[in-house]
Amino acid sequence: MLQVDRTHLILCSADSRTAKRAYAWQRCAHAGRKDESIALSSCSWLIRRHERGRNVVIRDVQNARADVADVARALRARQTCALLAVPIFSTAGELAGSIVFEDCTKERSWRRWEIEIARTVARMAGYRLEQS
């Protein structure tokens, strides 16, 4: 599986204005509380990409592009060096959440197979959410 320092399962609320961290695993400090609410307006760039079915891949948070400055600033505060976030969709095709993987030790070029594993896990999570 992926060698990462933090993993989060983030689920969108029914009103599509907030999300909750439904699951958090960490190897390093500063992972945050499990049930911490997240205002989706604060991560609108990520949500827009996810709604289009796109992954969010940030190889080097310290030198992130200007269009992700707000996201990069929040990640730096959490001591995140690299991030991979993949969307979770319901079987109806609606955005249900995101699985986020963070590396807090070094910048990272995410490999294609790592992204494919993350997308497979996200598809499985989407199916499971529909069953619960």
N, C-alpha and C positions, 0 to 999 in steps of 0.2 A: 504494500500500500504506500501511500504518500508519506514521506518523512517531513513533517511539519511541526511547528511549535504550538499552534493554536488552530482549533477547528470550531466553527459555529454553525448551528442550524438556525436560520432566521426565518420566521413565518410572518407573512403579511396578515394584517387584521382584515375583517370583513369589510370595514369602511375604506380600506386602502389608504388610510392616512398614517397609520403607525404599523410597526412590526415589533415582534417580541423575539428575543433570543430564547428559543425553545430548548437548546442544548448547547453546552460549551465544554470543550476539552482543552486543557492547556499543558504544555510542558514548561513554559516560562511564565513569568509574573505578568500581571496586568491584563488578565483575560476578561474581567468584568463579571457582573452578576448574571446568572442564567436568565432571570425573568426581566432583565432590564428592557424598558420600552425604548424604541428608537423612532424618532420622528422621521418619516420617509422624506419629508422636505429637506432634511439635512443630508440625504444621500440620493438626491434626485438624479444626478448623473448616472449613478450605478443602476437605479431603477429603470431609467429610460433605456439603457443598454440591455438590461435583462428583459424588458418588455418586448424588445426586438429579437430576443433569443440569443443575445450576445453574451459571452463571458466577459468578465473584467479581469484583466491580467496587468498587474503592475510589477515589473521586474525590479525596479529600483525606486523605492519610495522617496529617498533623499533627492533624487534627480527626476522626479515625475514631471510630465508635461504640464504646462500652464492650465490646460482645461480641466485638470483633476486636482488643482491646488487645494481646494477645500477638503477633499477626501484625503489627499496626501498629508495635509496638516494634522488631521485627526489621527491618521495612522502613525505619524511620527510621534505624537503624544502618547500613543500606546506602545511605542518602541517596536513598531512593525517595520521590517526592511523590504518585504515583498509580499504580494497578495494575489490570490486566485479566488475569484468568486464566480460561481456558476448558478444560473437560474433554476428554480424548481417550478414546474408547471403542473397544473391539474390536468386530468385527462381531457377536459374541455378546452385546454389551451390557455387558461388564465394563469397569470403569474401568482404563485402561491408562496414563494419565498426564495431563499438563496442558501447555498452552502458555501461557506467562506473558509479558506485555508490561508494561514499566515505563517511566514518565516520571520522570526525576530532575531536571527543571528547574522544574516548576510543577505545581500541582493541575490536574486535567483532568476535564472532563465527557465521558465516552466516548460518542461518537455511535452511534446504532443501526447505521449502515452499518459502522462499525469493528468492532462486536461481531459482526455477521454475517460479515464477512471473517475474523475470528479463528475463529469457529465452523466456517466452511468449511475453513480450513487444518487445524483439529483433526480434522475428518471425514476429510480426505485423509490426514493422518498416521496415523489409525487404520487405514485401508485398507492403507496402505503397510507398517505394522508387521506386519500379518497376512501380507503377502507375503514378508517377510524371514525 
